[in-house]
């Protein structure tokens, strides 16, 4: 029986209404989110990223963590890393600075 997939709107609702901890497991080597297309293109071109596309997300993380709620994720990391994972490495510090707890596990050690 196939699993029901949640929509982006459903996921956003969960991330804004959780009570204690929002935890997620990121096991894909890339994601194809429309809002990431332009920042990823700029990164590929060597252009700077002001992270404006993350403003709302980061504000939500800051607000939630100040209220005592936790954002946690574990990311499966391949070796060599995919282009997408290398790009994620450049934006992850902003998530961590906002209050997310992001851990990485290398696939050969999983």
Steps between C-alpha positions, in 0.01 A plus 500: 500500500659832396564762764310826486732788420446827679491821304732794547213687665446210740868497590504876551199467731678233704812715531300795630272318743718237668520513880840361596730370227496503122733222389574389149717248324647618169607191310484621141815624329304788350160661527317683224326783678391786273611768749855360492546512123620860475734487803649175368546656156679798655727269699587303185589828328720607792269790583445614859190393690345749741273222636195725456308193379547351850384805697156371599628152588786634712267743681266211578786290635622788718152564635434133576834441668460813713168352613677179602413284199770308315578449133717196438603317187738227400640510150639194322818609327651310208866486408575658274225751576256585226489851361183562701665390826798728429259788446313412822830525684509870408154581638495271805691746722206743475262228620728414791542867593119532509479213749473177305691194618626339179698177513666316214563129463727378221336222298793258531462518878120475511 
